[in-house]
Amino acid sequence: MSEQYAALRSNVGMLGQLLGRTIEEAQGTALLEKVEEIRHLSKSSRSGNETDRQALIDILHGLKDEELLPVTRAFNHFLNLANVAEQFHTISKESQRAVCNISPLTQTLRHLKHKIDENALDINQVAQSIAQLKMDMVLTAHPTEVTRRTIISKHIEMSDCLGQLERTSLSDEERARVHARLEQLICQAWHTNDIRDSRPTPLDEAKWGFAVIENSLWEAIPRFVDEFAKSVKDTLALTLPQDFMPVQFTSWMGGDRDGNPFVTALVTEKVLDHGRWMALDLYARDIDKLSAELSMVDASEELLAETGKVSEPYRVVLKKLKSDIAQTVEFLDAKIKGLPTGAVDKITDVNQLKEPLELCYRSLMKCNMKVVADGLLLDTLRRIACFGLRLVRLDVRQDSGRHAQVFSELTRYLGIGDYQQWEEQDKQAFLLAELNSRRPLMPKHWNPSAEVQEVLDTFDVIAKQDPSAFGIYIISMARTVSDVLAVHLLLKESGCSFNLPVAPLFETLDDLNNGYDVIKDLLASTWYRGHIANKQYVMIGYSDSAKDAGMMAAGWAQYRTMDELVDLAEQAGIELVLFHGRGGTIGRGGAPAAQALRSQPPGSLKSGLRVTEQGEMIRFKFGLPEVALQSLHIYAGAVLESNLLPPPNPEAKWKDVMDVIADASCARYREIVREDKDFVPYFRMATPEVELAKLPLGSRPAKRNPQGGVESLRAIPWIFAWSQNRLMLPAWLGACKGLEVAIEKFGIDTLQEMNQTWPFFRTRLEMLEMVFCKADSWLSEHYEQGLVETQYRHLGETLRSELAEAIKLVREICKEHTLLAGQPWIRESINLRNPYTDPLNLLQVELLKRSRENQQEVNSHVDKALMITMTGIAAGMRNTG
């Protein structure tokens, strides 16, 4: 590592030493010596020492059953501590010094100022873009967060300790106290169960999302807006309004019922109640602090008209508000617990919170106390603007087939045929006729099946809530106009009094390719155009399209569909909000945030950014206040730059190149995944796909159809399994063939030009480079040799050969000929964790072998150690889903 990462290396070493002392005390000196021997051999193996590599394999495969668990746990904890150190490094003073202590947002604003000075941009254009900036971070509970909440809280405090150690003013005694606290936290983590005892419920997942807001974002949001406003003023001499709020948070936790039978209408209602209860509890804490601060006597006539002649008018306003909040918290607490209460549900509208505080703010400003008004009071107002009455708005998602099932049962009951058997035009005619009708469609005495009743109950819950409770309704596997109209009719029939936006989710290759026609046909409907008030949401699926067609073909289909929809929206005069269903890993659309946004089609962020933040990426991006602040700066800067200085439109020839790459890569991907008869058995033997079911990760089942095969496996466990054996197959398969065909047809010079000039293509290649740095052929071959029957091993040899050829091709296209040359931090990050991850991979092979050979006699040491290897490798790979 370069000197730039010396502090990171020092922290990793220090945390490792403290862990070593904990292991020695807990397990004895002999076990620690064995762990240290494995670690040294792993480092030597990584440097290319074949003798030490074989010694590493021998020692790990020779461990006794009782040694497996402590050794596995040791390396799992090493990786978690390395991640703690790495996450802290991104916000440390050392790291800030390396980038001149300038935030990504400030860098963007300075770049925009430079363009204004060159007359390449107009200041009014920049001001308008800033004023209209919208970022909606959608938190989802996909089953990739493998670290328990109780461990996460210890990791957060460890990060705080590392921050304290950076202070040069610390005395030796204070430094010793911080080290002692770090050792206590590491010891606590070691003696805590690594794996949950049971799967989290959807409500547990929602509470985890709320905890991220409480522990990090509650502090980060006011600071972000304050820093944003100051940076805009200092750089561009523009003053942002007091109520400027460019970011909000939405959640799928408790609303995403696509294939998750545990998310019911009752669960959704409970999650909404919990969100309001927790939000009000947090606001109550703020108001307690405000009551202590706002002891002033001077007040405006407006405020005194509300309070009368009292000595402390601000406290009078706050006391009443606090009383109303306390009543509501008591009411919600009783409702959640199912207990009777005399408390009243008083705070049901966000304005009941906002108006009294705004009254105090105006009064302070009128009485020349701006410095007080712009303190904690403004922070609280900004929190209300961002988090509202429920911390997050809730999206609801359901599969299109479940909606069709409702109308199928209903039309059969009414004696007019089976809706699902009708032609598309007949479905549309029926739905539009009912949408235009004033009479209800649902008969009072109809008794639908339990599945249909659950769908209807969900719409009833929506109808009973305040509009601010919800974000949008997403239709997964949306393929037709009728899929969208069906949801609008169900909303109408439920008596929903507000216009909940409905977004089709285009997630397979065919659905993406047909997306333009679906939206065009929808907009041709007079009823539909009038109903949506000229605002259309469309969700772009990254994970299922990549699982369907491979990363290269899916990436191009996503780009092309977005580009077509942007043009359509422009022509139709509607506001288009594109919702990006990205995951953390490459195979699910993952890429560094700024790169991903700058590589999108011009105009695609015009109506703001709406993007999923999934699984462990929520913690990595928003888990600490300083990290959350940094992430928000990155997002804001990238959106502004994308809108004001959009990437170039690709040349016609480049589109032809991408068509060729997409077609050839998709054909190759499907040739292996769908058509090769040996693929499924190879996959199930060479990865822990079957054993993943033992991990109590998320509430949602790994398969949409419990009886289905690989085709029904969700994109997340599909990718999770391949990241475990380090072949990383879904993220690169097909790319080699696509690039080969394109080079043969257009020449390598054309692809090199695209790489240099077109952000979309450059990002595709950098995503591949990241995958290549994480993939490891010798480890995947080791899985194969230990776990795959001889007759299937030829497939592994073919795939590793293709991987090597893909790496060679990408290096030839990239001018630097070095993987991730433009992103040395990511390369260093991967190299940092490899020596700790490799032993877990080798252990996993041995554990899988023992587990599969002795399925009748489950050894608890083997079983638990196997699960911990999965969590440890996931921590090592970082973006697993």
Residue pairs with C-beta under 8 A, 6 or more apart in sequence:
1 8
1 9
1 828
1 831
1 832
2 824
2 828
4 98
5 89
5 828
6 94
7 89
7 92
7 94
7 95
8 85
8 86
8 89
8 94
8 832
9 832
11 85
11 88
11 89
11 162
12 81
12 82
12 85
12 86
12 832
15 81
15 82
15 84
15 85
15 158
15 182
15 186
16 78
16 81
18 179
18 182
18 183
18 186
19 74
19 77
19 78
19 81
19 186
19 190
20 32
20 35
20 36
21 183
22 183
22 186
22 187
22 190
23 31
23 32
23 35
23 70
23 74
23 190
24 31
24 32
25 187
26 70
26 187
26 190
26 191
27 70
31 67
31 70
31 71
34 59
34 67
34 71
35 71
35 74
35 75
37 59
38 56
38 59
38 60
38 71
38 75
38 839
39 75
39 78
39 835
39 836
39 839
41 52
41 53
41 55
41 56
41 59
42 56
42 835
42 836
42 838
42 839
43 835
44 52
44 53
45 52
45 53
45 56
45 838
46 834
46 835
46 838
53 778
56 838
56 839
56 842
57 782
57 842
60 71
60 839
60 842
60 843
60 846
61 842
61 845
61 846
63 71
63 843
63 846
65 850
65 859
65 861
65 862
66 861
68 843
68 846
68 847
68 861
68 862
68 865
69 861
69 864
69 865
69 868
71 839
71 843
72 840
72 843
72 847
72 865
72 868
72 869
72 872
73 190
73 194
73 865
73 868
75 836
75 837
75 839
75 840
75 843
75 872
76 194
76 840
76 868
76 869
76 871
76 872
76 875
77 186
77 189
77 190
78 836
79 833
79 836
79 837
79 840
79 872
79 875
79 876
80 147
80 151
80 155
80 189
80 875
81 158
81 186
82 832
82 833
82 836
83 155
83 833
83 875
83 878
84 155
84 158
84 159
84 162
85 162
86 829
86 832
87 159
87 620
87 623
87 624
87 627
88 159
88 162
88 163
89 95
90 627
90 630
91 624
91 626
91 627
91 630
92 162
92 163
92 166
93 166
94 166
102 110
103 227
103 231
103 630
103 633
103 637
104 594
104 630
104 633
104 634
104 637
104 638
105 227
105 228
105 231
105 633
105 634
105 636
105 637
105 640
106 231
106 235
106 633
107 637
108 636
108 637
108 638
108 640
108 641
109 231
109 232
109 235
109 236
109 637
109 640
110 235
111 641
111 645
112 121
112 126
112 235
112 236
112 640
112 641
112 644
112 645
113 235
113 236
115 121
115 644
115 645
116 122
116 123
116 126
116 236
121 644
121 645
123 236
123 238
125 644
126 236
126 238
126 644
127 236
127 238
129 640
129 643
129 644
130 232
130 238
130 240
130 640
131 240
131 244
132 608
133 246
133 608
133 636
133 639
133 640
134 246
134 248
134 607
134 608
134 609
135 246
135 247
135 248
135 608
135 609
135 632
135 635
135 636
135 639
136 247
136 248
136 249
136 250
136 471
136 608
136 609
136 610
136 611
137 247
137 248
137 249
137 250
137 611
137 613
137 622
137 635
138 249
138 250
138 251
138 252
138 395
138 471
138 579
138 610
138 611
138 612
138 613
139 209
139 212
139 249
139 250
139 251
139 252
139 253
139 392
139 612
139 613
139 618
140 251
140 252
140 253
140 256
140 612
140 613
140 614
140 615
141 200
141 202
141 205
141 206
141 208
141 209
141 252
141 253
141 256
141 615
141 698
141 699
141 700
142 583
142 614
142 615
142 698
142 700
142 716
142 881
143 615
143 695
143 697
143 698
143 699
143 700
143 702
143 716
143 717
143 881
144 583
144 584
144 614
144 615
144 616
144 697
144 698
144 716
144 720
144 874
144 880
144 881
145 208
145 615
145 616
145 618
145 619
145 697
145 698
146 616
146 695
146 697
146 870
146 871
146 874
146 875
146 880
147 155
147 616
147 619
147 871
147 875
148 192
148 193
148 194
148 195
148 196
149 208
149 211
150 192
151 189
151 192
151 194
152 619
152 623
153 215
154 185
154 188
154 189
154 192
155 189
156 215
156 623
156 624
157 181
157 185
158 182
158 185
158 186
159 624
161 178
161 181
161 182
161 185
164 170
164 174
164 178
165 175
165 178
165 179
170 178
194 867
194 868
194 871
195 695
195 696
195 864
195 867
195 868
195 871
196 696
197 696
198 696
199 696
199 697
199 698
199 699
200 208
200 696
200 698
200 699
201 262
201 267
201 699
202 253
202 254
202 260
202 262
202 263
202 267
202 271
202 699
203 254
203 267
203 270
203 271
203 274
204 699
205 253
205 254
205 698
205 699
206 251
206 253
206 254
206 271
206 274
206 275
207 274
208 253
209 251
209 253
209 392
209 618
210 274
210 275
210 278
210 391
210 392
212 618
212 619
212 622
212 623
213 249
213 387
213 391
213 392
214 278
214 282
215 623
216 622
216 623
216 624
216 625
216 627
216 628
217 249
217 387
217 622
217 625
217 628
218 282
218 383
218 387
219 625
220 622
220 625
220 626
220 628
220 629
220 632
221 247
221 382
221 383
221 386
221 387
222 378
222 379
222 382
222 383
223 625
223 629
224 247
224 628
224 629
224 632
224 633
225 244
225 245
225 246
225 382
226 378
226 379
226 382
227 629
227 633
228 240
228 244
228 246
228 636
229 239
229 240
229 244
232 238
232 239
232 240
233 239
233 240
242 361
242 378
242 381
243 381
243 385
245 382
245 385
245 386
246 636
247 386
247 632
247 636
248 386
248 387
248 388
248 393
249 386
249 387
249 391
249 392
249 393
250 392
250 393
250 394
250 395
250 471
250 610
251 392
251 393
251 394
251 395
252 394
252 395
252 397
252 612
253 271
254 263
254 267
254 268
254 270
254 271
254 272
254 394
255 263
255 268
255 271
255 394
255 395
255 396
255 397
256 263
256 395
256 396
256 397
256 700
257 263
257 264
257 268
257 396
257 397
257 398
257 458
258 397
258 398
258 399
258 476
259 399
259 700
259 701
259 704
259 714
260 699
260 700
260 701
261 701
262 699
262 700
263 699
264 454
264 457
264 458
265 454
265 457
265 458
265 460
265 461
266 457
268 394
268 396
268 458
268 461
269 461
270 336
271 394
272 390
272 394
272 461
272 465
272 469
273 332
273 335
273 336
274 336
275 390
275 391
275 392
275 394
276 328
276 332
276 389
276 390
277 329
277 332
277 333
277 336
278 391
279 387
279 388
279 389
279 390
279 391
280 325
280 328
280 329
280 332
280 347
280 389
281 329
282 383
282 391
283 325
283 353
283 380
283 383
283 384
284 322
284 325
284 326
284 329
286 376
286 379
286 380
286 383
287 318
287 321
287 322
287 325
287 380
288 322
289 376
290 314
290 318
290 376
290 377
290 380
291 315
291 318
291 319
291 322
293 372
293 375
293 376
293 377
294 312
294 314
294 315
294 318
294 360
294 364
294 372
294 377
295 312
295 314
295 315
296 312
296 314
296 364
296 367
296 369
296 372
297 311
297 312
297 313
298 367
298 369
299 307
299 313
299 314
299 363
299 367
300 362
300 363
300 366
300 367
302 359
302 362
302 363
302 366
303 313
303 314
303 317
303 359
303 360
303 362
303 363
304 313
306 313
306 317
306 359
307 313
307 316
307 317
310 316
313 363
314 360
314 363
314 364
317 356
317 359
317 360
318 356
318 360
320 356
321 353
321 356
321 357
324 346
324 347
324 352
325 346
325 347
325 353
327 343
327 344
327 345
327 346
328 343
328 344
328 345
328 346
328 347
328 348
330 341
330 343
331 341
331 343
331 344
331 345
331 346
332 345
333 341
334 340
334 341
334 343
335 341
346 352
347 353
347 389
348 389
348 466
349 389
349 466
350 384
350 388
350 389
350 468
353 384
353 389
354 381
354 384
354 385
357 377
357 380
357 381
357 384
358 381
360 373
360 377
361 373
361 377
361 378
361 381
364 370
364 372
364 373
364 377
365 373
388 468
389 466
389 468
390 468
390 469
393 468
393 469
393 470
393 471
394 469
394 470
394 471
395 470
395 471
395 472
395 473
395 474
396 458
396 462
396 470
396 472
396 473
396 474
397 473
397 474
397 475
397 476
397 505
398 455
398 458
398 473
398 474
398 475
398 476
399 475
399 476
399 477
400 475
400 476
400 477
400 478
400 479
400 483
400 486
401 477
402 451
402 455
403 455
403 475
403 483
403 486
403 487
403 490
404 419
404 420
404 482
404 483
404 486
405 420
405 451
405 452
405 455
406 448
406 452
406 455
406 456
406 486
406 490
407 419
407 420
407 430
407 486
408 418
408 419
408 420
409 448
409 449
409 452
410 419
410 441
410 442
410 446
410 448
411 417
411 418
411 419
411 430
412 418
413 443
413 446
413 448
414 443
419 427
419 430
422 430
424 480
424 481
424 482
427 480
427 482
427 485
427 486
428 481
428 482
428 485
431 482
431 485
431 486
431 488
431 489
432 485
432 525
432 527
434 441
434 489
434 492
435 485
435 488
435 489
435 492
435 527
435 531
436 527
440 493
441 489
441 493
442 456
442 493
448 456
455 490
456 490
456 494
459 490
459 491
459 493
459 494
459 496
460 494
462 470
462 473
462 491
462 494
462 496
462 500
463 491
463 494
463 495
463 496
463 497
467 498
467 500
470 500
471 501
472 500
472 501
472 502
472 503
472 537
472 579
473 487
473 491
473 500
473 501
473 502
473 503
474 503
474 505
474 539
474 579
475 483
475 484
475 487
475 502
475 503
475 504
475 505
476 505
476 507
477 505
477 507
477 508
477 511
478 484
478 504
478 505
478 506
478 511
478 518
479 510
479 511
479 514
479 518
480 518
481 518
481 521
481 522
481 525
483 504
484 502
484 504
484 518
484 522
485 522
485 528
487 502
488 502
488 528
488 531
491 500
491 502
499 531
499 532
499 533
501 532
501 535
501 537
502 537
503 537
503 538
503 539
503 579
504 515
504 518
504 519
504 538
504 539
505 539
505 540
505 541
505 581
506 512
506 514
506 515
506 518
506 538
506 539
506 540
506 541
506 545
506 561
507 541
507 543
507 544
507 545
507 581
508 541
508 544
508 545
508 548
508 549
509 545
509 548
509 549
509 553
509 554
509 557
509 666
511 541
511 545
512 540
512 541
512 545
512 554
512 557
512 558
512 560
512 561
513 557
513 561
515 538
515 561
515 564
515 565
516 561
516 564
516 565
516 568
519 536
519 538
519 565
519 568
520 568
522 528
522 536
523 529
523 536
523 568
523 572
523 574
532 574
534 573
534 574
534 575
535 574
535 575
535 577
536 569
536 574
536 575
536 576
536 577
537 577
537 579
537 610
538 565
538 576
538 577
538 578
538 579
539 578
539 579
539 580
539 581
540 558
540 561
540 562
540 578
540 579
540 580
540 581
541 581
542 554
542 558
542 580
542 581
542 582
542 583
542 588
542 589
543 581
543 583
543 587
543 588
543 589
543 715
543 716
543 719
544 715
545 554
545 557
545 558
546 554
546 555
546 587
546 588
546 589
546 715
546 730
546 731
547 587
547 715
547 718
547 719
547 730
548 554
549 557
549 662
549 666
549 669
549 670
549 734
550 665
550 666
550 668
550 669
550 670
550 730
550 733
550 734
550 735
551 586
551 587
551 730
551 731
551 732
551 733
551 734
551 735
551 764
551 767
551 768
552 661
552 662
552 665
552 666
552 734
552 735
552 738
552 764
553 661
553 662
553 663
553 665
553 666
553 669
553 734
553 738
555 589
555 764
556 658
556 659
556 661
556 662
557 662
558 589
559 600
559 601
559 658
559 760
562 578
562 600
562 601
562 604
563 601
563 604
565 576
565 578
566 576
566 578
566 601
566 602
566 603
566 604
566 606
568 576
569 575
569 576
570 603
575 607
576 606
576 607
577 607
577 608
577 610
578 604
578 605
578 607
578 610
579 610
579 611
579 612
580 589
580 609
580 610
580 611
580 612
581 589
581 612
582 588
582 589
582 590
582 596
582 611
582 612
582 614
583 589
583 590
583 612
583 614
583 615
583 617
583 715
583 716
583 719
583 879
583 881
584 590
584 614
584 615
584 616
584 617
584 620
584 878
584 879
584 880
584 881
585 719
585 723
585 731
585 879
585 880
585 881
586 728
586 731
586 767
586 768
586 770
586 771
586 879
587 715
587 718
587 719
587 722
587 728
587 730
587 731
588 614
588 715
588 716
588 719
588 881
589 596
590 596
590 617
590 767
590 879
591 599
591 763
591 766
591 767
592 823
592 826
593 621
593 631
593 634
593 635
593 638
594 634
594 635
594 637
594 638
595 759
595 763
595 766
596 763
597 605
597 609
597 635
597 638
597 639
597 642
598 638
598 641
598 642
598 647
598 759
598 763
599 647
599 759
599 760
599 762
599 763
599 764
600 642
600 647
600 760
601 760
602 646
602 647
602 648
602 649
603 646
604 642
605 639
605 642
605 643
606 643
608 639
609 635
609 639
613 621
613 622
614 881
615 716
615 880
615 881
616 874
616 878
616 879
616 880
616 881
617 879
620 627
620 878
621 627
621 628
621 631
622 628
622 631
647 758
647 759
647 760
648 757
648 758
650 658
650 754
650 758
650 760
653 746
653 750
654 750
654 754
654 758
654 761
656 746
657 742
657 745
657 746
657 750
657 751
657 754
658 761
660 738
660 741
660 742
660 745
660 746
661 738
661 739
661 741
661 742
662 738
663 738
664 734
664 737
664 738
664 740
664 741
664 742
665 734
665 735
665 737
665 738
665 739
666 734
667 734
667 737
668 733
668 734
668 736
668 737
668 738
669 733
669 734
672 679
672 733
672 795
672 799
673 679
673 710
673 733
676 795
678 791
678 792
678 794
678 795
679 795
680 709
680 710
681 789
681 792
682 788
682 792
682 795
682 796
683 689
683 710
683 721
684 690
685 787
685 788
685 789
685 792
686 725
686 727
686 780
686 783
686 784
686 787
686 788
686 796
687 721
687 722
687 724
687 725
687 783
688 721
688 724
688 725
688 844
688 848
688 866
688 870
689 713
689 717
689 721
691 848
691 851
691 866
691 870
692 702
692 717
692 720
692 721
692 870
693 702
694 863
694 866
694 867
695 867
695 870
695 871
700 714
702 713
702 714
702 716
702 717
703 712
703 713
703 714
704 712
704 714
705 712
710 718
716 881
717 881
718 730
719 730
719 731
719 880
719 881
720 874
720 880
720 881
722 728
722 729
722 730
722 731
723 774
723 873
723 874
723 877
723 880
724 841
724 844
724 870
724 873
724 874
725 779
725 780
725 783
725 841
726 774
726 775
726 776
726 779
726 780
726 783
726 841
727 775
727 777
727 780
727 783
727 796
727 799
727 800
727 803
728 771
728 774
728 775
729 799
731 767
731 768
731 771
732 768
732 771
732 772
732 775
732 803
732 806
733 799
733 802
735 768
735 806
735 810
736 802
736 803
736 805
736 806
736 809
737 802
739 751
739 806
739 809
739 810
739 813
740 805
740 809
742 750
742 751
743 751
743 809
748 812
748 813
751 761
751 813
752 813
752 815
754 761
754 762
755 761
755 762
755 765
755 813
755 814
755 815
756 762
756 815
765 810
765 813
765 814
766 820
766 822
766 823
768 806
768 810
769 810
769 814
769 819
769 820
769 823
770 820
770 823
770 826
772 803
772 806
772 807
772 810
772 819
773 819
773 820
773 826
773 827
773 830
774 830
774 877
775 803
776 838
776 841
777 800
777 803
777 804
779 838
779 841
779 842
780 796
780 800
781 796
781 800
782 841
782 842
782 845
783 841
783 844
783 845
784 793
784 796
785 793
786 845
786 846
786 848
786 849
787 845
787 848
787 849
787 852
788 796
807 819
810 819
811 817
811 818
811 819
814 821
816 822
819 827
820 826
820 827
829 878
833 876
833 878
834 876
836 876
837 872
837 873
837 876
837 877
840 869
840 872
840 873
840 876
841 869
841 873
843 865
843 869
844 866
844 869
844 870
844 873
847 862
847 865
847 866
847 869
848 866
850 859
850 862
851 858
851 859
851 862
851 863
851 866
854 862
874 880
